[in-house]
Amino acid sequence: MSNQTEVSQRLTTGAAASYLGLSAATLEKFRCSGGGPKFLKLGRAVRYDRADLDDWLASRRRCSTSDPGANPANTGARNG
């Protein structure tokens, strides 16, 4: 993979949110509370690798509404 292709796979918060079908605010909350996709911190800039977004999406896949997934404690939801 060329360096240009690697850079094009890094998305801003807004672009990553659009890719995931979420709001940018939701991704910002995930960065603080955990449970969201992995991200890169490059100085003050935050970027998301498209492969990490795809991995995170795959980890959310369920067969039914009662399926807790492989790690139900890491859902990003807060109790209380």
C-alpha positions in Angstrom: 0.0 0.0 0.0 1.4 3.4 -0.9 1.9 6.2 1.6 -0.8 8.3 -0.1 -3.3 5.4 0.2 -2.5 4.9 3.9 -3.1 8.6 4.6 -6.4 8.6 2.7 -7.5 5.8 5.0 -7.3 8.2 8.0 -10.5 10.0 8.6 -11.4 13.1 10.6 -13.9 12.8 13.4 -16.6 14.1 11.1 -15.8 11.8 8.3 -15.5 8.8 10.6 -18.9 9.7 12.2 -20.4 9.9 8.7 -18.9 6.5 7.7 -20.3 4.9 10.9 -23.7 6.6 10.7 -23.1 8.4 14.0 -22.7 12.0 15.1 -19.3 13.5 15.7 -20.4 14.2 19.3 -21.0 10.5 19.8 -17.5 9.7 18.7 -16.1 12.5 20.9 -18.0 11.0 23.9 -16.6 7.5 23.1 -13.1 8.9 23.1 -13.6 10.1 26.7 -15.7 7.3 28.1 -14.3 4.3 26.1 -16.2 1.7 24.1 -15.7 3.4 20.7 -13.4 2.6 17.9 -9.6 3.0 18.2 -8.3 6.4 17.1 -5.0 8.1 16.4 -3.9 11.2 18.3 -1.5 13.2 16.1 -0.5 16.2 18.1 -3.9 17.9 18.6 -5.4 16.2 15.6 -7.6 13.1 16.0 -7.8 10.6 13.1 -9.5 7.3 12.6 -8.1 4.5 10.5 -10.8 3.0 8.3 -9.7 -0.5 9.2 -10.2 0.2 12.9 -13.7 1.5 12.2 -14.5 -1.6 10.2 -13.1 -3.8 13.1 -15.2 -1.8 15.6 -18.3 -2.2 13.5 -17.7 -6.0 13.2 -17.4 -6.2 17.0 -20.9 -4.7 17.3 -22.5 -7.4 15.1 -25.3 -9.4 16.9 -27.6 -12.2 16.0 -30.5 -11.1 18.2 -31.4 -8.3 20.5 -30.6 -10.5 23.5 -27.1 -11.3 22.2 -24.7 -9.5 24.5 -21.8 -10.0 22.2 -18.3 -11.3 23.1 -17.6 -8.6 25.7 -20.9 -7.0 27.1 -18.9 -4.9 29.6 -17.3 -2.9 26.8 -20.4 -1.5 25.1 -19.7 2.2 25.8 -22.9 2.5 27.8 -22.9 3.9 31.3 -24.9 2.4 34.2 -27.0 4.6 36.4 
